[in-house]
Amino acid sequence: MIRFVKKALRALSFGSKRKPFKVISSGPHHSDFSEMIASETHNGVILMHEGVAIPSIIMRDKVRKSAVMAEDFILEGQQAFQAIQDILVQNNVRVGHDIEIFEFGVGCGRIARHFLRSQIGSFRGSDVDEQLTSWCSDVLSKKDARFSFFKNEYLPPLAVQESSIDILFSISVLTHMQKAAQDAWLREMSKPIKPGGHLLLSIIEDGEDQLPTGIQVRERIDEEYKREWLGVGDAPETYFSTANTSRYITDILKDNFQFVAGRSKAIRGRQSLLLFKKTI
């Protein structure tokens, strides 16, 4: 456990300030990392960053398999938050105290937590995993009343009033859907966005020469990609890794959205960001 705690205590640098983690409790070391993730002792470790709790290691494992350590969770969330900010600013998309933001696939708030310090009207988020949205409600909503979260089903509809959202974003979500679910959600996500509002998506992007159909879906059958919600209701039995061309996404959205901008390798140096503006 000593190595884990030392790593967790490493100071992070956001801008010019360095803000260390605060360890509330800890336990013995497990040499087997999978055992650590399942361990009640390790999940009893409570870490804080900027006065906000960090979710337990088992929840971090659900949202990002290869970045479960606390500092990786914070830094990757910060990087995605900054990438979102950058593409919005570069394309003159205003974010202010009257702007309503929604994150589809919020997980345990890896990105959402960084909006706590933003001047926005409200932030709503949903996810297929109820444990993760419950954590967000218990921690982030109690920290800031502008934030609210709920569980969505694997397939539409999305329980959000039509034309109520200014900016809807979804990071590393389409990248885990098979074609039918991806197409359904792309159409569904247009409904809650106001005319003139924006949709921001991340995709694993390949060129049209590599993906002539615009989409490639691979099943992830390895043990580490099991999820409690798989096989429940309309959810498939297996997890997916999905790549798209930007034209494929744009063509599905073209009736309601205008493509504004794209940014290659914006998320973790792997996923592209695509920004759209709702036209009707």
C-alpha positions as CSV (number, residue, x, y, z in Angstrom):
1,M,0.0,0.0,0.0
2,I,3.0,2.3,0.6
3,R,3.6,2.7,-3.2
4,F,-0.1,3.4,-3.8
5,V,-0.3,6.1,-1.2
6,K,3.0,7.7,-2.3
7,K,1.6,7.8,-5.9
8,A,-1.7,9.2,-4.7
9,L,0.0,11.9,-2.7
10,R,2.0,13.2,-5.7
11,A,1.1,16.9,-6.3
12,L,-0.8,17.7,-9.5
13,S,-0.1,20.9,-11.5
14,F,-3.2,22.6,-13.0
15,G,-1.9,25.9,-14.3
16,S,0.5,27.5,-11.9
17,K,-0.8,25.9,-8.7
18,R,0.1,22.5,-7.3
19,K,-2.6,20.8,-5.4
20,P,-1.9,17.5,-3.6
21,F,-4.3,14.7,-2.8
22,K,-5.4,14.4,0.7
23,V,-5.5,10.8,2.1
24,I,-8.3,10.2,4.6
25,S,-7.7,6.5,5.2
26,S,-5.6,3.6,3.8
27,G,-5.0,-0.1,4.1
28,P,-2.5,-2.9,3.4
29,H,-0.9,-3.5,0.0
30,H,-2.1,-6.1,-2.5
31,S,0.4,-7.3,-5.0
32,D,-2.3,-8.4,-7.4
33,F,-3.8,-5.3,-9.0
34,S,-7.1,-7.0,-9.8
35,E,-7.4,-8.0,-6.2
36,M,-6.7,-4.4,-5.3
37,I,-9.7,-3.3,-7.4
38,A,-12.0,-5.8,-5.7
39,S,-10.6,-5.2,-2.2
40,E,-12.9,-3.7,0.4
41,T,-9.8,-2.2,2.0
42,H,-8.7,-0.4,-1.1
43,N,-12.2,0.7,-1.9
44,G,-12.3,2.1,1.6
45,V,-9.5,4.6,0.7
46,I,-11.0,8.1,0.4
47,L,-9.0,10.6,-1.5
48,M,-9.8,14.3,-2.0
49,H,-8.9,16.7,-4.7
50,E,-9.7,20.4,-4.5
51,G,-12.2,19.6,-1.7
52,V,-14.1,17.0,-3.7
53,A,-14.0,13.3,-3.1
54,I,-12.5,11.0,-5.7
55,P,-14.6,7.9,-6.4
56,S,-13.3,4.5,-5.2
57,I,-10.9,2.5,-7.3
58,I,-13.6,0.0,-8.4
59,M,-15.7,2.9,-9.9
60,R,-12.6,4.4,-11.5
61,D,-11.9,1.0,-13.0
62,K,-15.4,1.0,-14.6
63,V,-14.8,4.2,-16.5
64,R,-11.2,3.8,-17.6
65,K,-9.5,0.4,-17.3
66,S,-5.9,1.6,-17.8
67,A,-6.1,4.7,-15.7
68,V,-7.5,3.6,-12.3
69,M,-5.0,5.4,-10.1
70,A,-6.4,8.5,-8.6
71,E,-4.0,11.0,-10.2
72,D,-4.6,9.4,-13.6
73,F,-8.4,9.8,-13.1
74,I,-8.0,13.5,-12.2
75,L,-5.5,14.3,-14.9
76,E,-7.4,12.6,-17.7
77,G,-10.6,14.3,-16.7
78,Q,-8.8,17.6,-16.6
79,Q,-7.3,17.0,-20.0
80,A,-10.7,16.1,-21.5
81,F,-12.3,19.2,-19.8
82,Q,-9.6,21.4,-21.3
83,A,-10.1,19.9,-24.8
84,I,-13.8,20.6,-24.6
85,Q,-13.2,24.2,-23.5
86,D,-10.6,24.7,-26.2
87,I,-12.8,23.6,-29.1
88,L,-15.8,25.6,-27.8
89,V,-13.7,28.8,-27.4
90,Q,-12.0,28.4,-30.7
91,N,-15.4,28.2,-32.4
92,N,-17.0,31.1,-30.5
93,V,-19.4,28.8,-28.5
94,R,-20.3,30.8,-25.4
95,V,-20.3,29.2,-22.0
96,G,-21.8,31.4,-19.2
97,H,-24.1,31.5,-16.2
98,D,-27.2,31.0,-18.3
99,I,-25.9,27.9,-20.3
100,E,-27.4,24.5,-19.6
101,I,-24.9,21.6,-20.1
102,F,-25.6,17.9,-20.4
103,E,-23.1,15.0,-20.4
104,F,-24.3,11.7,-21.8
105,G,-22.2,8.9,-20.3
106,V,-21.1,10.9,-17.3
107,G,-19.6,7.8,-15.4
108,C,-18.4,8.8,-12.0
109,G,-17.8,12.4,-12.9
110,R,-14.3,12.2,-14.4
111,I,-15.0,15.2,-16.5
112,A,-18.1,16.6,-14.8
113,R,-16.2,17.4,-11.6
114,H,-14.0,19.9,-13.5
115,F,-17.1,22.0,-14.4
116,L,-17.7,22.7,-10.7
117,R,-15.5,25.8,-11.0
118,S,-17.1,26.9,-14.2
119,Q,-19.6,29.8,-14.7
120,I,-22.6,27.8,-16.0
121,G,-26.3,27.7,-15.4
122,S,-26.6,24.0,-14.7
123,F,-25.0,20.7,-15.4
124,R,-26.9,17.5,-15.9
125,G,-25.5,14.0,-16.6
126,S,-26.7,10.5,-17.2
127,D,-25.1,7.0,-17.4
128,V,-26.2,3.4,-17.9
129,D,-24.5,2.5,-14.6
130,E,-26.6,3.4,-11.6
131,Q,-23.8,3.0,-9.1
132,L,-21.8,5.7,-10.9
133,T,-24.7,8.2,-11.2
134,S,-25.6,7.6,-7.6
135,W,-22.1,8.5,-6.6
136,C,-22.3,11.7,-8.6
137,S,-25.5,12.6,-7.0
138,D,-24.2,11.9,-3.5
139,V,-20.9,13.8,-4.0
140,L,-21.1,16.4,-6.9
141,S,-24.8,17.4,-6.5
142,K,-24.3,17.9,-2.7
143,K,-21.2,20.0,-3.5
144,D,-23.1,22.2,-6.0
145,A,-26.9,22.3,-6.4
146,R,-26.5,23.2,-10.1
147,F,-25.5,19.6,-10.8
148,S,-27.9,16.7,-11.1
149,F,-27.6,13.1,-12.4
150,F,-29.7,10.1,-13.4
151,K,-29.5,6.6,-14.8
152,N,-30.4,6.1,-18.5
153,E,-31.3,2.8,-20.1
154,Y,-29.0,1.2,-22.7
155,L,-31.3,2.4,-25.5
156,P,-33.3,5.6,-26.0
157,P,-35.3,7.5,-24.9
158,L,-33.3,10.0,-22.9
159,A,-35.4,11.5,-20.1
160,V,-34.6,15.1,-20.8
161,Q,-37.1,17.8,-22.0
162,E,-36.8,18.6,-25.7
163,S,-35.0,21.8,-26.6
164,S,-33.7,22.4,-23.0
165,I,-29.9,22.0,-23.4
166,D,-27.4,24.4,-24.8
167,I,-24.4,22.1,-25.0
168,L,-24.6,18.3,-24.9
169,F,-21.3,16.4,-24.9
170,S,-20.4,12.7,-24.9
171,I,-16.9,11.5,-24.4
172,S,-15.8,7.8,-24.9
173,V,-19.4,6.6,-25.2
174,L,-20.1,6.1,-29.0
175,T,-16.7,4.3,-28.9
176,H,-18.3,1.4,-27.0
177,M,-21.6,0.9,-29.0
178,Q,-22.6,-1.4,-31.8
179,K,-24.1,0.2,-34.9
180,A,-27.8,0.0,-34.0
181,A,-27.3,1.6,-30.5
182,Q,-24.9,4.2,-31.9
183,D,-27.3,5.3,-34.7
184,A,-30.2,5.4,-32.2
185,W,-28.4,7.6,-29.7
186,L,-27.0,9.9,-32.4
187,R,-30.6,10.7,-33.4
188,E,-31.9,10.8,-29.8
189,M,-29.2,13.2,-28.6
190,S,-30.5,15.8,-31.0
191,K,-33.8,16.1,-29.3
192,P,-32.9,17.9,-26.0
193,I,-30.6,20.4,-27.7
194,K,-32.0,23.9,-28.3
195,P,-32.0,25.2,-31.9
196,G,-28.6,26.9,-32.2
197,G,-27.2,24.7,-29.5
198,H,-24.2,22.4,-29.8
199,L,-23.4,18.7,-29.8
200,L,-19.8,17.6,-29.0
201,L,-18.8,14.0,-29.5
202,S,-15.6,11.9,-29.3
203,I,-14.9,9.1,-31.7
204,I,-12.1,6.7,-32.4
205,E,-11.5,8.1,-35.9
206,D,-10.2,6.2,-38.9
207,G,-10.0,7.3,-42.5
208,E,-12.5,6.2,-45.2
209,D,-9.8,4.1,-46.8
210,Q,-9.6,2.0,-43.6
211,L,-13.3,2.1,-42.9
212,P,-15.2,2.1,-46.2
213,T,-18.5,1.5,-44.4
214,G,-17.8,4.3,-41.9
215,I,-17.9,2.0,-38.8
216,Q,-16.0,-1.0,-37.3
217,V,-17.2,-2.7,-34.2
218,R,-15.1,-5.2,-32.3
219,E,-16.3,-7.3,-29.3
220,R,-14.3,-7.1,-26.1
221,I,-14.8,-10.5,-24.6
222,D,-11.8,-10.3,-22.2
223,E,-12.8,-10.8,-18.5
224,E,-11.8,-7.2,-17.5
225,Y,-14.4,-5.7,-19.7
226,K,-17.4,-7.2,-17.9
227,R,-20.0,-4.8,-16.6
228,E,-23.0,-5.3,-14.3
229,W,-25.4,-3.8,-16.8
230,L,-24.3,-6.0,-19.7
231,G,-27.1,-8.5,-20.7
232,V,-29.7,-6.5,-18.7
233,G,-32.8,-5.2,-20.6
234,D,-31.7,-4.1,-24.1
235,A,-28.0,-4.1,-23.3
236,P,-25.9,-6.6,-25.2
237,E,-24.0,-9.4,-23.5
238,T,-20.6,-8.1,-24.5
239,Y,-18.6,-4.8,-24.5
240,F,-17.5,-3.2,-27.7
241,S,-14.7,-1.0,-29.1
242,T,-16.0,1.0,-32.1
243,A,-14.3,3.2,-34.7
244,N,-15.9,5.6,-37.1
245,T,-15.2,8.0,-39.8
246,S,-16.2,11.6,-39.2
247,R,-18.3,11.5,-42.4
248,Y,-20.3,8.6,-41.0
249,I,-21.3,10.6,-37.9
250,T,-21.9,13.8,-39.9
251,D,-24.2,12.0,-42.4
252,I,-26.4,10.6,-39.6
253,L,-26.7,14.1,-38.0
254,K,-27.0,16.1,-41.2
255,D,-30.8,16.6,-41.1
256,N,-30.6,18.5,-37.8
257,F,-26.9,19.6,-37.4
258,Q,-24.2,21.5,-39.2
259,F,-20.7,20.3,-38.8
260,V,-18.6,23.1,-37.2
261,A,-15.2,21.7,-36.4
262,G,-13.1,18.6,-35.7
263,R,-10.0,18.2,-33.6
264,S,-7.9,15.0,-34.2
265,K,-6.5,13.1,-31.2
266,A,-8.0,15.6,-28.8
267,I,-8.9,13.0,-26.1
268,R,-5.9,11.0,-24.7
269,G,-4.1,11.5,-28.0
270,R,-6.4,8.9,-29.5
271,Q,-10.0,10.1,-29.9
272,S,-11.2,12.9,-32.2
273,L,-13.6,15.6,-31.1
274,L,-16.4,16.6,-33.5
275,L,-18.5,19.7,-32.9
276,F,-21.9,20.3,-34.4
277,K,-24.5,23.1,-34.3
278,K,-28.2,22.4,-34.3
279,T,-29.9,24.1,-37.2
280,I,-33.6,23.4,-36.5
